[in-house]
Amino acid sequence: MGDFLELAAKRQSCRSFSDKPVEREKLLKCVEAARLAPSACNSQPWSVVVVEDPKVVPLVAEGTMQLGANSYIKDAKAFFVVVEETAKLMPAVAKICESQVFARGDLGGFALSLTLEAESLGLGTCILGLFDRPRLRELLNIPAEKNIFLVVAAGYPRDGKIREKSRKPLDEICRFV
Ligand SMILES: Cc1cc2nc3c(=O)[nH]c(=O)nc-3n(C[C@H](O)[C@H](O)[C@H](O)COP(=O)(O)O)c2cc1C
């Protein structure tokens, strides 16, 4: 198995974190990897709030648990709050496409790069789509007109067990012509 495939296979959603804090340097490397992700017209429709302050982390954790989900996130040591920004597409593209049409795909790539870099640094992550958006917006001073797209919980995994992946088989999702 090549190195990248190995990394992709090892990355899994981590829902139980150890008490060890995460070094800022590692958090920054995750953002750096995400920043290098591709985007339509190189529009980079993203920004991120990295939450590492031990006083604020539990408040964000509460915001991700408020909808009755994600109770296992309570021990996360940091959060990346990923915000959708306005995409500035090239004029020729903007003429035929609405500005945000590619943004969600771009943001998915941003989040995936971030989680893969985290994995390579020995960190566990869990992408969260379910959270109390108004509450996090208020807590982190994110303007009302901006969409918090995803939250990524991070920390050192409590155990290093790799689960078997549950995925559609290759021949169901892929064909060659
Ligand atoms: C956009 C998105 C939203 C997600 N939201 C949640 C969530 O709110 N809570 C959660 O526990 N996992 C969430 N996940 C994690 C998925 O459940 C997980 O990626 C999937 O089951 C595959 O498992 P793996 O990441 O361990 O390979 C989300 C993943 C993505 C990509």
PDBQT file of the ligand as one rigid body, heavy atoms in Angstrom, charges set to zero:
ROOT
HETATM    1  C1  LIG A 201     -20.187  16.363   6.335  1.00  0.00    +0.000 C 
HETATM    2  C2  LIG A 201     -20.022  15.385   7.466  1.00  0.00    +0.000 A 
HETATM    3  C3  LIG A 201     -20.776  15.544   8.610  1.00  0.00    +0.000 A 
HETATM    4  C4  LIG A 201     -20.606  14.656   9.694  1.00  0.00    +0.000 A 
HETATM    5  N1  LIG A 201     -21.296  14.885  10.853  1.00  0.00    +0.000 NA
HETATM    6  C5  LIG A 201     -21.073  14.078  11.918  1.00  0.00    +0.000 A 
HETATM    7  C6  LIG A 201     -21.675  14.374  13.184  1.00  0.00    +0.000 A 
HETATM    8  O1  LIG A 201     -22.385  15.366  13.365  1.00  0.00    +0.000 OA
HETATM    9  N2  LIG A 201     -21.403  13.520  14.218  1.00  0.00    +0.000 N 
HETATM   10  C7  LIG A 201     -20.587  12.439  14.073  1.00  0.00    +0.000 A 
HETATM   11  O2  LIG A 201     -20.376  11.721  15.049  1.00  0.00    +0.000 OA
HETATM   12  N3  LIG A 201     -19.988  12.140  12.895  1.00  0.00    +0.000 NA
HETATM   13  C8  LIG A 201     -20.205  12.935  11.827  1.00  0.00    +0.000 A 
HETATM   14  N4  LIG A 201     -19.566  12.678  10.630  1.00  0.00    +0.000 N 
HETATM   15  C9  LIG A 201     -18.664  11.519  10.516  1.00  0.00    +0.000 C 
HETATM   16  C10 LIG A 201     -19.262  10.403   9.649  1.00  0.00    +0.000 C 
HETATM   17  O3  LIG A 201     -20.267   9.734  10.365  1.00  0.00    +0.000 OA
HETATM   18  C11 LIG A 201     -18.113   9.449   9.239  1.00  0.00    +0.000 C 
HETATM   19  O4  LIG A 201     -17.169  10.155   8.466  1.00  0.00    +0.000 OA
HETATM   20  C12 LIG A 201     -18.597   8.237   8.425  1.00  0.00    +0.000 C 
HETATM   21  O5  LIG A 201     -19.487   7.437   9.176  1.00  0.00    +0.000 OA
HETATM   22  C13 LIG A 201     -17.427   7.368   7.958  1.00  0.00    +0.000 C 
HETATM   23  O6  LIG A 201     -16.671   6.905   9.059  1.00  0.00    +0.000 OA
HETATM   24  P1  LIG A 201     -15.115   7.241   9.256  1.00  0.00    +0.000 P 
HETATM   25  O7  LIG A 201     -14.983   8.755   9.234  1.00  0.00    +0.000 OA
HETATM   26  O8  LIG A 201     -14.772   6.684  10.608  1.00  0.00    +0.000 OA
HETATM   27  O9  LIG A 201     -14.364   6.604   8.153  1.00  0.00    +0.000 OA
HETATM   28  C14 LIG A 201     -19.708  13.556   9.563  1.00  0.00    +0.000 A 
HETATM   29  C15 LIG A 201     -18.952  13.412   8.395  1.00  0.00    +0.000 A 
HETATM   30  C16 LIG A 201     -19.077  14.321   7.371  1.00  0.00    +0.000 A 
HETATM   31  C17 LIG A 201     -18.189  14.175   6.156  1.00  0.00    +0.000 C 
ENDROOT
TORSDOF 0
